[in-house]
Amino acid sequence: MKDITTMTALDLGRAIKQKEISVAEAVKAQFDIMKLRDPSYQCYITMMEEEAYTQAEEIQRRIDAGELFNSTLAGVPMAVKDNICTRGIKTTCASKILYNFVPTYDATVIEKLKQAGAIIIGKTNMDEFAMGSTTETSFLGATKNPWNTECVPGGSSGGSAAAVAAEEAFYALGSDTGGSIRQPAGYCGVTGIKPTYGTVSRYGLIAYASSLDQIGTIGRNISDCTAALEVISGHDLKDSTSVNQLNYSYREALVDDVKQLRIGIPTDYLGKGLDEEVREGILNAAQIFRNKGAIVEEFEMHGVDFAVPSYYVIACAEASSNLSRFDGVKYGYRTENYEGLQDVYKNSRSEGFGNEVKRRMMIGAFVLSSGYYDAFYNKALKVRAIINEGFQRAFEKYDIILGPTAPVTAPGLGESLSDPLKMYLSDIYTVSVNLAGLPAVSLPCGRDKKGLPIGLQLIGKHFGEKDIIRAAYSFEQAVKYERPISLTETNKETKHISSDITKGKGE
């Protein structure tokens, strides 16, 4: 049998069910690799080894008793982004202000995963409060791209994407506010799904921008992502934005058939600012769909140019409101330097938040302030409506929209932080999907001359997950998954992100 950690999540799930591998063996194999590789990649904030072995015993008992017969991912180790609450385990949002926060409850998605027999092995690194596109704004240090450790893994779910690519997790949860699942999936050469807004409960997700945030899945292929998405999807009374659907059987769409599927490519997606090698990879992908019988056309879609400014005005405004609760009083970091209540607020927030979070909160407060609300925030809402209308018109003619996930492949460490505007523009192809609340998937479609993965994005109609899953599955039959060539088997002398934050349990 091949190495356990190189298997897909579904293959491992089948092997466990057939008693070829025990849950404990799978967990041990996973932690052996994590201990070997994570000092190089820094995918994790908290490793949950003790908790994982305890889970393994219980899940093995449930599998042996036949209780998890219909669960395809029972016993499979997986990771969770560190802005999703886990009862009794630190949830830090990669921020100093939440360095010691231990939730007393599980997010709804965590409850669903536990019911399905998932083994949660750790909490992954991220941009602080999900604000960033590189996983470099983390208070705990930057995650490295497994394809090249001198490059970023993308963000904000960079830890989750890197963990899956580096075989430090079989699949992972991320959150996507403006591309934070899809862009790191594209940079790391894995697959990531952002479902329709409201399909997956946000209860227990620490909010960045409430009208844009959505939890989704990252895996090494579309089948693993789809199986995990089925587990976490569903209506939740604890989330007022949750939508009640009758059917979440997404695996029905895992068929190799795109004949007569109508695919549109916005001409603006192939224009100025797109790297030539990325453009070539996207056009090659379009030709693969044509060869399989799909109808692929280019078309004009209005509003794309205004997506980034509209997104950042809205996201920053909502972040300014959402993050006002972190004041140094109720929980989290509190300054030691204060003489009164105002000093507690001011100094705790000044010392606890990083520069990117402060920048976005200040922008948000500005665009919501008297005299600027109509000029910026209200105008951004109008642009959002125009973008949504543009998508709806496109979907009158096309089943899915195809384009790049990002304009370039993974940039080098430090390149984006020195130019925040450049970092914001890296989201140009992803943010409009969140503004419109649409489902989208990113999957690898080749590599550039530097050997870095190129991400292909497929966008679907509202609740059109099955269309993009079918297209992604069909594409994968022609373009097989590649492991990162830089996976190291030697443990470099690199310190882990933070010695006091890897312990899992609260203080």
N, C-alpha and C positions, 0 to 999 in steps of 0.2 A: 504493500500500500504506500502511496506517496505521502510526503510529510503532511501531517494534519493541518498545519497552519496555511498551507498553500491550497487547500480545498475551498470550494465555494461554501457559503453558509448552508444552502439547501443540500449539497452533497454530504456535508458533515451531519446535518439533521437526519438524513436517511441512514447514514452509517451508524449513528447512535440508536436509532429505532431498530435497526437490524442486529444490534448488539455486537457490531464489529469494533466499535470504540465505545468506551464508557464516558460518561459526562466528566468524571474526575480526570480521565486521561486527556480529554480535550482541554479542560481548564489548565492542567499542568503544562501541556504543550504550548498553550497560549502565553502563560506567564513566563515560561522559559524564553520565548522570543521577545516578549516585552522587556524583560530585564536585560536582554542582550542588545536590543536595538534602540530602546527609548532614550538612553543617554545621548545618542546621536541625533535623534529626531525631535525629542521633547514633545510628544503628542499628548501626554497625560499630565493633568494637575494632581489627580488623586487616583492611586491604584487600589483596588479593593480585593486584594488577594484572600485575606481571611474570610471576608464576606462571600466571595465567589465559591470557595470550597464548601462553605456551609450551604449555599444555594445548590451546589452540585449534588450533595447528598439528598436533599429534598426533591430536586427535579428527577434524579435517577429513580427514587422511590415512586414518584408519580408516573414516570414512564413505564416502569416495570408493572405497575398496577393497572396500566391501560388508560389512565386518566387523561393522557395527552396524546391520544391516538391520532387526532386530527390536527395537531400542532406541528407544522413542518419545521419550525425553528427551535423546538424544545431541546434544551441542553447546549445550545450554540452560544459561545461567548460573544458579547457585543458591548459597545461603548456608548456613552451618553455625553453630549455636550454639556459643559458645566454651567449653563444657565437654565437647566431643567431640574426642578426640585426632586431630590431623593431623600426619603425619610431617614434620619440618623446619619447621613453622609454629607460632608461639606459640599456646599454649592456656592461657588465664589464669584461667578461671572468674570473670572480672571482679573478681579479688582481688589485693591487694598481695602476698599471700604466694606467688602464682604468677605474678608480673609478668613473669618472664623464663623460664618453663618452656617448653621446646621438646621435644615427644615424639619418640621415636626410632621410632615405629610409628604406623600408621593404625588407627583404630577399624574394626571389621568393617563398619559401615555406610558408612564412607568408601571402603573397598576395593570394596564393591559398587557404589557410585556411580561410581567411577573406571572399573570394568569396563564399566559401562553408558554411558560417554562423557559423564558430567556435567562441567560446567565449574564448579569451586569458586572463587568470586570473593572470599570473605572470611569472617571469623568475627564473629558478631553479639554485640552487647551483651546483658547479662542481669543479673538480681539476683545478687549475690555468692554463689557456690556454689549457685545456684538457690534461695536462701532469701529469698523475698519475692514479692509479688504486683503489683509496680508497675514493676520495673526501675529503681528509685531507689536500691537498696542497692549498686549497682555502684561499685567503687572508682574507676571511670573516668568517672563522671558519668551522669546520667539520660538515658534515651531519651525522646523526645517522641512523642505520638500524631499521626500524619499528618492525622487529621480535625480536630484542634485542638491546637496545640503547647503550650497551657496545661494539657493533660490528660495523664495517664499512658497508656502503651500496654498496661498490664497486665504480668504477669510470671509466672514468671521468664523466659519466652522472649519478652520484649517486643521485643528487638532483631530477632528473626526475623520476628515478626508485623508490626512496623512497616516492616521492609524490604520485605516482600511488598506491604503496603498502599501504600507510597510508590513502588512500581515500581522499587525498588533491588535487587530480586531477583525471579526468576520463581517460585521456590518456595524453601522453606527447611526445614532440620531443626531441631527443638526437642526438649526433654526435658520429660516430664510426670510430676511426682511427686504433685501434688495438684490438678492443673488448669492446669499451667504452659504447656501448648500451647493448651488450649481457652479459658481466660479471656482471654489477650491476643488470640487470634483473635476472640473476641467483642467486645472493646473496639475492635479495629482494623478490624472489618468484613470479615474474611477467613475462610477455612475452615481448620480444624485437626482432625487425627485423632490420637487416642490409641488405639493398638491394644491388643488383649488382652495382658496381661503374659506375656512369654516369646515373643511372636511375632517381635519384632525383637531382635537381639542387643544386649546392654548392654556387650559387650567394647569397651573404649576410651572409655566414658562415665565421666567422673569422678563418683564416687558421692556422692549426698546421702543418700538412704534406699534401701538396696538392694532391699527387698521392695516398694517402691512405684514406683521410677524406671522410666520407659519412654520410649524414643525414638520420635518420630512426625513427621508432616509437616504443613507449613503451605503453603497455596496460595490463589490467588484464586477457585478453585472446587473442587468435590469431585472433578472429573475429574483435575485436576492433582495433588491430594493422593493420589488413588488410584493414579495411575501411579507416583508417587514411592514410595508405600508398597509397591507390588509389587517395586520394585527393592531396597529395603533389608530386606524380610522374608525369613525363612528360618532354618533350624536352624544353630546354630554350636557346634561342640565346645568352643570357648574360653569359652563362657558356660554354666555349669551350670544356669541357670534357663531356658535356651532350649528351646522346645518344637518337636518335629518334626511338621509337618503335611504332608499330601500335596498340598494345593492352595492356592496363594497368588494365584490368578487373580482378583483383586478387580475388575478392569475388566469382568468378566462382569456385575456387578451395576449397571452404569451404564445402567439402563433406566427409562423414565418409566412406572412401573406400581406403584401401591400399593393396588390393589383388594383388599379383604378383609384388608389388613395390620392386625393388632391393635396399637393404640397405647394405652398407659396413661399417665396424668398423675397423679403422686402429689399428693394434696390439700395435703400439707405444702409442696410446691414452690410453691404459689400463695398461701401464707398470710402471716403477719406477717413484716415485714422486706423484702418484695418491692416494689420501686418500682412505682407504678401504671402508668406508661407501659410498663415492661418486661412487667408482667402482661398488659396489653392486646396487646402485640406477640406474646406467647406464645399467647394465646387466638386471635388472628387466624391464627397459623400452624397451630394445631390445626384451625381451620375450613377452611383450605386443604387439609389432609389429608382431612378429611371430604368436601369437594367432589370430591376425586379418587378417592373410593371406599373410603378407609380407615375402619376402625372405631375411634373415639377415645372413651375413657372416662376418668373420674377414679376414683381408688381410693386407699385408705389403705395406706401402706407404713411399717412400724415401723422405728425405729432411726435415722431421718434426723437427729433432734435431737442425737444423740450423736456424729455423724460428725466434726465439727470437733475437739472435745476428744480423741477417740480418735486421730484422725489426727496431731495435733500431739504427743501423747505418744509415739507410735510413731516418727514421723519424726524428732523431736528425739533420741530415744534412739539411733536408727541413725546419725544425723549425728554424735553425740558419739563414737561408735566409729569411723566412717569417716574423720573429720577428724583423728583422733589421729596419723595418719601425717605430717601437716604440722608438723614440729618445728624447722625451721631448720637441719637437719643434712644431709639427703640431697639436697634440691634446693629451689629456690624462694628466697624472701626469708630472709635471716639478719640479725639485729640487729647493729649495730656496738657496742652497749653491753652488754658482758658481761664477767664475771670468771671464770666457770666454766660447766660444762655445764648446770647447772640454770638459770642466767641465760640461756643460749642458748635453751633451751626456752621459758621464761617470757616473755622479752622479745620473741623472734621471733613468738610466737603473739599476744601482746598488741598488738604493733605491726602485725602482718600481717593479722589478721582485723578485719573491720568489726563494728559494734555488733550488727547483726541476727544475724550468724553467732555471735558470742559469746553472745548471749542464748539461741539455740537449743541451742548446745552445753552451756551451763550447765543449761538445763532438762533436757536429755537425761541429763547426768551425775547430776542430782538424782533423776529418776524411776527410774534404774537402781541407785541407791545402796542399801546395806543398810538395811532398815527401811521403804523406800518402794517397792521393786520390786513387791510384791504389791498395795499400795494404789493404784499408778498404772499401771505398765507391764503387769503381768499382767491387770489389770482392762481396760485398753485392748485387749489381745488378745482378751479375751472379747467385748467390744463389737464388735470387728471381725468376729468369727464371727457375731454376731447380725445385723449389717448385711449380710453375705454371704448369710445365710439369708433375709433379707427380700427381697433381689433374686431369689434362686432361686424363692421363692414367687410373686413378681410375674411372672416369666418362664414360669411354668406356664400363665398366662392370656394374657400379652401377648408380642408379638414384639419390640417395642422400647418404651422409656420416653422420654417427651418432657418437657422442662422448660426453664427458663432456664439459661443458662451462668453468669450472675452476677446478684446481686440488684439491681444498679444498672448504669447505663452508666459509662463511664470517669470516675473522679473527677479532681479537679484535682491538679496537682503539689503535693506536700507535705502533702496532706490525710491520707493514710493513714499516713505515717511518724510523724506527731504522735500517732497513736492506733493502736498495733500490734494491739490487739484488734479494731478495726474492719477492719484489713487481713486478719487471720486469718479473720474472718467473711465476707469477700468470696469465700472458697473453699467456702462452705457447700453449693453444688450440685455441686461437682466432686470433692471429696476422697473421697466414698464410692465413686466409680467406681474409684479407685486402691486403696482398701482391699479391694475385692472383685476387683480384677484384670480388670475388664471393659473392652470397647472402647467408645469414645464419640467423637462428632464435634460440633464447634461450627460453626455457619454463620450468616451474618447474616439477620435476619428483619424488617428495618425500622430506623427511626431514631426517636429521641425528639425533643422540641420543640427541643432544643439542637442537633440535627443529628448527634448521636452514635449510632453503630451499636448495635443490640440483638442479643445473641447467643442463638441457639436451640441447645439441646443435645439430641442423640439418643443414647440409651444402648442397647447391644445385649447379648445373651447372650455368654458365653465363646465366643470364636471366631465370633461373629456379625457380623463386619465387613460381610459382604455385605448384611445386612438394613439396617444404618444407612446404608451407601453408597447402596443403592437408594432409601431414603426421602429422603436428602439430595439426590440427583440429581433425583428427581421434584419435590421442593420448589423446587429451583433453576429448574425450567422455568416456575414461576409467579412467582417473585421473582428478578428478574435482578440480577446483581452491579453495584454502584455504586462508582465511583472516589471517593476522598476529594476533597471539593470544595476543600480547602485546599492541594492540591499546588501548591507554588510553583515558578515558573520563573526566579526570581532568586536569586542566591547571596548570602545575608545574610552580614554580617561577623561570623561566629561561629566560634570556634576549634573544631577537631575534638577529639574526646574526649581524646586524648593523642598528642603528636607522636612520642614514642619507641616507641609500641606499635602504630603503624599500619604498620610496615615489614615485617611478616610473618616474615622470617627471624630466627633467633635471633642473639643478640649474639656 
